[in-house]
Amino acid sequence: MTIRTLAAACGAALLAQFAPFVVSSSAFAAGTPEHWVAVWATALQPIPQHAELPSLYRAPEVAGRTVRQIVYPTLSGKTARIHLSNAYGKTPLVIDELRIARSVGGAAAVEGGGSRVTFGGRGAVRIPPGGELDSDPIVIDVVEGSPYAISAFMGPEQRIVAWHRVSNQVNYVSGPGNHTADASAAPFRGRFTQYVWVTELSVEAAVPSAAVAAIGDSITDGMRSSLNLNRRWPDLLARRLAASGAQSTAIVNLGISGNRLLSDSPCYGDALASRFDHDVLRRPGVKAAILLIGINDINFAAMPPHGGLDCDFPHTSVTAADLIAGYQRVIAAARRNGVKVFGATLTPASLPPERENIRLAVNRWIRTGHAFDGVVDFDAALRDRAQPDRLQRAFDSGDHIHPSDAGYAAMADAVLVEAVVSAALK
């Protein structure tokens, strides 16, 4: 077990305060496997702090209840671990029991309760504000593409203050009590479509297995794709990899809907240029990334400010040069860490001429600037040939920005699998 990241505020005194629950990073170093690869992951964002939140930003009640989340790994393994995060937390994250089991549909899991997850040999864990923690290794058959239920019995005062808001996956909350070992779906009457606290499932894999991080905004997050069907483009790319026989490469989705390259948001998370180090470069086994970001930077300046919760704040105007400078920062950080970055062209969004010209200038640079290790031309895959500032009708989910399931499939098909796998496994 290792503590991968602790916020600066979590100094030695704070760790000592939580000593019964949190062990030091060196306590189990000798038994730590050498090659872990993330096979499922998500990126967190803080929940807006506002007196009158709209319903879509209100988190479910979880104190003293069991939260069951469904994840789909993209690489198989025999030993796994779960990564927990209390990022953005103001109080300790308290989980009194954690289990992982094969899901058999909805909130139901296999009989037998699955595998109990421990932290330094203990079943309960307490993570200080800003802290993150890997579990002890779990002996379990992880099968690529199969659903797993991760069930956490929450402390009696636990609240949700951060989440991954657009999961496109139904997750579950029970009534009061510890239902982590329950196979039945009956206790899990509450439903929500976010991910909380569990930010990664990794497996011990043979060298040279690796992961590719798909990182960006709502188009990587899979906004408006079919609920519970895993039809985001990274899901479909993972299936392409499996079908091609490339069974040593995982795909992890680190998109955040509404995310921008250069600006933080009260609703849509930290700027990608800021979160790239944490969300990608510190992720175990990640050796390549596909970067699709920038359309929200171009658009949000034109969104009218409004009172109350203004998710588009700050309404920062950007130029193509601003975005290119941001990409270069990300590329430089990746190079320092031995990670290859593929630049994805910005997809059509029916923009007015001034904003469309920025998109076109950015795409020209991505294609011809030779700054990235490769290019994924999502724009060419999705655009209407007669009206190239628009999505093809069959690829449009209806809002003229987000692809349909067919559009996401076309995006996955546009990725040169051999180039991405080669970059990841070098």
N, C-alpha and C positions, 0 to 999 in steps of 0.2 A: 504494500500500500504506500502511495506517495501523496503528499500535498503538492499539487502542481502549481497553484497560484494562491497567494494570500495577499489581500490588499495591504497597502502600506500601513494602514491604521491598525492592522492586526499584528501588533508587535509581540515581543516575548511575554509581556505581562498579560496580554489578553489570551494568548495561548495557554499560559499557566492557569488562568481563570477557568478554562474549559478542559483542563487536563483529563478529567474522567472520561471525556468523550472524544477528544482529538489528540492523536499521537503525533510525534514529531516526524518530519520528512525523512529522517534517517533511520527511524526505528525498524523498518522492514526492508531496508535497501538491499540487503544480501539476498532476499528471496524474490526480488522484483525481476520478472522476465525481461529479456533483452529486446524483444521486438514486438511492440504493441502497435496495432493499426486501428484507427477509428473506422467503424463500419456503419455507424449511424450517428448523426449529430444534429444539433440545432443551436441557434444563436439567440441569446436573451436580449430583451429590451425592457427598460423600466416602465412600469405602469404610470401614466400621468398622475401627478399629484394636483388635484383640483377639487374644489368644494362640491361641485355638481357635475360629476362625470356622466357622460352618456352611457346608456346601458351596455354598449359593446365594449366599454372599458372597465366594467365592473367584474371583479374576480369572484369566483364561487367561494362559499364558506367551506373551509377545510379543517378547521381546528378540531382535533379529536376524531377525525374521520380518515378514511382510507382513499387515497388518490390512485387510480389505476390508469396508466398511460400505455398506449400501444405504439411500438416502434418496429420498423422493418430493416434489419441489417442488410448490407449489400455485399458481405463477404462472410464465408463460413469460418468456424473455428471450434475448438474443443474447450478452450478456457477464455473467460470473458471478464471484464470489469466494467463497473458503472461509475460515471463521473457525475458528481453533484456540485451545484453552484449556488452560492448565496450572494451572487453579484447583485449590487444595488440594495441589498438588505440593510435594514437599520437595526434589526434585532437578530439573535441567533436563529439559524434554521435547525429545527428539532424534528428528527424522524426517529420514531421509537421502534419501527421494524420495517425492513425493506426486503422484498422478494421479487424474483424474476421467474416467469413460467411461459411456456408456449401458450399463445392465445388460440382459442378455437372459434372465434367470431364474437363481435360485440365486446361486452365486458367479461365474457366467459373465458376461463382458462382450463388447462388440463387438470385432471384430478391429481391430488397428492401435494398441492401447494407449491410446486416448483422448487427453486433453490433459494435458501435464505442467504441474504447478502450481509457480509460483516465488514467492519472497519476496525483494524487492529484487533481482530478477534471478537469484537463486541457487535451485538445486533443493533444497538441504538447509537445514534450519532448526533452530535451537536456542532454545527459549523458556524463560526463567528461571522459577523457582518463583513461582506466583501470576500469571504473565504471560498475556496473550492477544494474538493477532496475526491480522490480515487478510492474505490472500494478495494478490499482484498480480492485476489483472483477467485473467480467462481468457476467451478468445474461444471460445465453445461454444454450441450451440443447446440451451437448457434448455426442455423441453416440460412444461407443467403436467400432473401426474398420471403421468408416466413415471418409471421407476426409474433411478437413477444409482448407480454403484459408485464410491466414494471409497476409494482404495487407498494405504496408507501403509507404507513400509518403515521399520521402527523401528530406533532405535539399538541397539548391542550390549548395553546394560545397562538398557534401558527396562523399567519396571514400570508397572502400572495401579494408581493409588491413588485415582482418582475416576472416576465413570461416571454414566450415566443407566441405572438398574438395570433398569427394566421397559420394554423397547423394543417388545415384541410384534412384533419383526422379527428374523429370523435374520441374524446377521452372521458373518464368517468370519476365520479365522487360518490362514496357510499353514504349511508346514514351513519350516525355516531358509532364508533367502535373499530376494532382491529379486524379487518376482513382481508388481510394480505394473503392468507392461505386459502380463501374461499374460491372454489372452482366455479360456483354458480354466479351468474350475472345479477341475481335477484337483489343483493344488497346495494348494487350500484345504480341507483335511480337518477342521480344527477349526471348531467352531461355538459361538457364544455369543449371548445375547439381551440385550445391553446396547449402549449407544452410548458411545464413548470419544473424548475430545479434539476431534473435529469437532463443533462446537456450532451451526453455522449455514451455510447456503448462501443467498447473496443474489444478486440480479440487478440490473443497471442497468435501470431502468424509466422509462417516460415519466410525467411529472407528469400527473394526480394519483394515480398508483398508490400503494397503501398496504397495510399488513399489519394483521391483527387477531390479537392474542395470546389464545389460550385458556389460562388459567392456573388451577391448582388442585391437586387431589390425585389419587388413583388413578382416580376416575371421569372426569376429564379425560385422564389418562394412558392410559385404555382397558383397565384391568385386566380380565382374563377375556374380552376380545373375541378374535376368531379370529386366531390367529397368521398373520402375513404377508399378511393380507387387507385391512388398513387400514380397519377397521370401528369405530374410535374415533369419538366424536361429532364432534370437530374435522375428521377426514377426510371424514366424510359431509357436514358443513357446507361444506367446500371444494368438494365435488362439486355441492352445491346452488347455490353461487355460480357455478360454471362453467356449469352448466345454465341458470341464469337470465340469462346473458349478462354478468354482472358480472366481466369478465375483467381487472379492474384491482385486485382485492383478493385478497391472499394470506391464508391461515390458518396460524399456527404454533402448535404444541402445546408448552406449557411446564408441563404437569402433572408432578408427581412423586408416585408412589404412596407413601402413608403421610404425606404432607406435612401440616403444620398451619399455621394462620394465625399463631399466637402463640408457638409453642415450637419450638426446634431439636430435632433427634433425632440420635442416633449412627448411624442407618440411613437416615432418610428426609429428610435434607437440612435446610438452613436454613429457619427460619420464613418463610412467604410474605411477611409484612409486612416482613421484612428483605431478602429476595431480589428483591422486586418491582422495585426500582430497577435492579439489574443485569440481571435476566432479561427485563424488559419495556421499561423506559423508555430503556435504552441500546441497544435493538435497532433497527437501521436500518429506517425506514419504518413503524414501528408507530404507529398513530394511534388505535387502539381496543383494548379488552381485555374479555373475558368472564371474570368472576371466580366460581369455584365452589370454596369452601373453608369448612371449619368442622366437618364431621362427625367428623373425627379428634380435634379439640380437645375435642369433647363426649364422645367415647368413651374416649380413652386414660386418663383419670383412673380409670376403672373396671377397667382391665387390671391384673392382679396383678403386682407387681414380682417379678423372678426373678434368680437369680445368672447369671453369665456375661454374654453379650450381651443387654442389655435394650433392644430397639429402641423400646419405648414410653416410655422415660425422656425427660424428666421426666413423671411422672404428674400433670400439673397440672389442677386442677379449674377450670372456666370457667363463667361465667354468660352469659346472652344479652347483658348490658351489656358484658362483656369483649369478646365477639366484635364487637359493634357498634362499639366504640371502635377495634378493629383494622381493621375495614372503613373507618372514617372516616380513619384514617391512610393507607391505600392510596389512597383517593379523593383526599385532599389532595395526595399526591405526584403522582398522575396529572394533576390539574388544573394543578399548577405546571409540568408539562411538556407541556401541551396535548393530553393523551391522554384520550379518553372511556372511561368504565368502565361496563359493564353488569353489574349484580348478578344472580347466578343463585341461585334458591332451593335450599335443601338438600334432597336427595332422601330418600325414605323408607328407613329402615334397620332396621325392626323393633326399635326401641329400647324399653327399659322406660320407665314413665311419667315419671320425673323427668328423664331425658335427652330424651325426646320433647317435653316441655314447653319445653325450651331450644330445640330445633329449631323448634318451632312459633312461639315468640316471635321468633326470628331471622327466620324467613320472613315474619312479619307486618311486621316493620320493613323488610325488603327491598322488599316489595310497596308499602308505604304511607308509608315514611319520606322518599321523594323525594330521597334523598341521591345515588343513582346516576343516571347519564345515561339509563338504561333498565333494564328488568327482563326476564330470561329465566326463565320459570316452569317449570323442570325438574321441580319437585315435582308440579305439576298434570299434567304430561305423563306421569309414570310411576306415580303412586299408584293403588292399588286403591280404587275409589270406595266399596266396601262397608267396607274396612278401610284408611283413608287413611294409617295409620302403616306400611303395607307396600307393596312394589312389586307391580304387577300381575304375575300368574303368568307371562304371556308375556314380560314384560320383565325377569324375574329370572334371573340367570345360575346361581342355585342356592345362593348364600351369603346371600341376602336383603339384600345391600348393593350389590353391583355389578350393573349392567344386563347383559343378554344383548345379542347383536348387534341384535336387534329393539328392545331398550330404548335402545341408543345411537342407533339410527336415529330413534326417537321424540324423543330429545333434540335431534338436529340439526333435525328438523322443527319443534321448538318455538321455534327462534330466528327472530326477525323479520328476515329477510335485508335488506329495504329499510332498516330502521332502523340496522342495524349498518353496512351499506355507506355510508349517508349520513353516519354519524358518522365513519367512517374517512376519507372523501374530502373532508370539509369543509375 
